[in-house]
């Protein structure tokens, strides 16, 4: 199943950020090899195939499911829909409030519909022109939900389109809720409609306005187009005046017109603009992907042959240099184990802890920054209550160390007692000891951090 354009853009941007830690020679050779493989297979070396090629190296890569990077916007959409549904119910109850002492003014309903049309048009305009009248509100919501992202990410550039999609979804829910409320009140109450205005408006002029508004459905539902007689006789001037000579039984003949106005100019319009907003978001994401600086660099690496040194020895089959100045250590006597990004399971983590009173926690991956801070606080309380003062952090052996993990370790070293020792435990896909080249990358990661309270241990407990 092909990736959605927005997910593809986010995946591509994340991969480009990861590649910044690699050497130019490695990237050139890797991407040139991919381009030649695509040429041999007759495939297009686009971003989607490139990401699939890189993802093939990771056997444990998760495919499918909802994108956690869009979790905040999914919550925003649901919030807009819920609020829109409630406001549609309350608004229609207010517009159709009828206590029998007067008529419901159709002019007020038309004015409210005009206001909704103006808000819908303004929402679409801000999306197309990239306006941000809400200021820093999306960033504040993201920080509240624990998903604050750097200001330069591509997701921030799509905020106008994402906001328009959420607003139109809420507007559509508002319209549907209001129409259902209207139909319900028509069934359970005897509503009396009329029209009134302070301006000197003749019934003929108001009838022309009504006919103009009813143009989309006048041939489909003629009963939903008020006649000149109904318009002339349903005008009222004051509450004491019951409204001309029209029989009270005909005061409800306006409801088909009101329902069709609401359906066409609020529900149908919001639905069309919602589809336009979704298409615009897709188009905007496609344009950002096509203009991504990393894509231009990738195309250059794929189109340009790798520079040969003239050495007769071909190192294509050689393994990279994985030797380090440090080695793995035996498992320490730890009382806390943290499963980073879901590595291992609770049973494995508990079996590695030698203390009778131990604690197994989770961090990283789908956890929010707030969750990570709470994990550090819980671990600090356990580590500060007595001996032993050592902690294990279980990681996926096949995944390369990330900057997020480095930040987590730095914060742990700062918050936990100074005598606490931290051991990274790479866990393989199988219960066996992970391959040497996977363990080597964690040794190099620990060596780069250069902290004496950090070490690498294996789940088997045997040093190397």
Secondary structure, DSSP 8 states (H G I E B T S, - for coil): ----HHHHHHHHHHHHHHHTTS-HHHHHHHHHHHHHHHHHHT----HHHHHHHHHTT-TT---SS--GGGHHHHHHHHHHHHHHHHHHHHHHHHHT---SSS-EEHHHHHHHHHHHHHHHHHHHHHHHHT--TTTTHHHHHHHHTT----TTSHHHHTHHHHHHHHHHHHHHHHHHHHHHHHHHHHHHS---EEB--SS---HHHHHHHHHHHGGGGTTT-GGGS--HHHHHHTB-SSTTS--TT--GGGGGGGHHHHHHHHIIIIIIHHHHHHHHHHHHHHHHHHHHHHT-HHHHHHHHHHHS-------SS--TT-------S---B-----SEEEEETT-S-HHHHHHH--SSS-EEEEESTT--HHHHHHHHHHHHHHHTTSS--EEEEEEETTS---HHHHHHHHHHHHHS-TT-EEEEEEE-SSSS---HHHHHHHHHHHHHHT-TTEEEE-TT----
